[in-house]
Each structure stands twice: as C-alpha cells, then as structure tokens.
C-alpha cells in the first residue's frame, strides 16, 4: 500500500511538472518570445549568492527558464496571479491559467531578471529578507 501511495505521489508530481512546463511556454508566448530554453542547474552556492549576500539562502539548485522577450512589471504581476480558465494578458489569450506561478512546481523562490529589472518572489517566505531586522542586528554588533 505504501508503494502504491509513493507511485501515485510521483505520478502526480510528474503531471504537475509537465503542466508547469506548458504554463511556462505559454508565459513566453504571452511575452512574444521567439525562443525559449529550460535548463536544470544542480549547482549549490551554499553561503554565497550570485545577486546579493542577502539572497544566499535562496540560491541553490535551479530550473532556469530563458526566453528572448522582456516582461513588463505589470505583466509580471498579472502572471503571478493564479487564475482558472482563459485570461487575456497583453492582448493574448492564455489557456493554462498558471502563468509564472508554474515556476513554484520546481521550487519555493522564483528569481526573475527581465528588461533590466530583478524580481524575487517568495510567497512562502522561505527566504524572506527583512531589511529592517538585518539593519537592527548590524546596529547591535
């Protein structure tokens, strides 16, 4: 019975992962990208971050999704809302409805670099950065 439950769990994760890939492809389509790549990066950067020392805890193995079109701030926010059914985004009809939230099928924290901007989405606050608390801790030292 435990084996059946484990098999069901693995199948569910595979289905979720495949659906997430379709959602990410659709996100690239909304941005009018002509090319998209999905790469797995298993490297660990332990105590360092490629962007900022404050983001070191959010750095680790990653699924990298790149495409050749920027997303505006407004579009990023719209695509972060999970919706069901079809939605109109940037004059494009989306079918899958998960937008960039599909990235959470692969990890808890999403980093987005687009059009010269850098965004960190951490809805579970797994690596939540409280700048005020960090400043207070530094002041106490």
Secondary structure, 3 states (H helix, E strand, C coil): CHHHHHHHHHHHHHHHHHHHHHHHHHHHHHCCCCCEEEEEECCCCCCCCCCCHHHHHHCCCEEEEEECCCCCHHHHHHHHCCCCCCEEECCEEECCCCHHHHHHHCCCCEEEEECCEEEEECCCCCCCCCHHHHHHHHHHC
